[in-house]
Amino acid sequence: MNSPGSLWLAAAYTIAALMYLVAGVRERQTPTHRPYSLLLFALGLLLWLLALQQVSGVLAGVTEMVRQQSRVEGWYNDRRDLQAAAVKAIPLAGAVAAMGLLWWVRRFWKRYLLVLVTLIFLVCFAAIQAVSFHNIDYLLRSQVGGATIKTWINLFGLLLVTVSLSPFLKIRRAPRP
């Protein structure tokens, strides 16, 4: 059974996903911004997947499948080195992706910078959780201020989502006659 906290996070991610999809549709209406609406759609899709993960726990199931496969193939005992390497590679991959995406949006980098930061942050956080390195899992389950560090990181991610979304949902007023 899901905790009330994970259901609230799922609801927040779902609402944010819908808002990003609306923002993407609105962004497509401006010809100079049309190609970059893909960023907004990608973040909307990622948020929807994070909401799905919150209610289904599919990531834990995938991790367990990989764990069982590693036992069958005989590399389970050596997984720690592989996990440590993956955890180190994720921020590097995130930095490379950020540089590439920043180059892509270079003409409008101020408009899309927070969207890129949010997208990279959430992808890296999900990837690090998927690796399921015991030291990190222990840290994420640690309590701080009445909530787990994982919850605080999710809330920070939602804060980034909210701040990065705000420029795209400004109310457009009709010009005065």
Buried (B, 14 or more C-beta within 10 A) or exposed (E): EEEEBBBBBBEBBBBBBEBBBBBBEBBBEEEEBEEBBEBBBBBBBBBBBBBBBBBEEEBEEEBEEBEEEBEEEEEBEEBEEEBBEBBEEBEEBBEEBBEEBBEBBEEEEEBBBBBBBBBBBBBBBBBBBBBBBEEBBEEBEEEEEEEBBBBBBBBEBBEBBEEBBEEBEEEEEEEEE
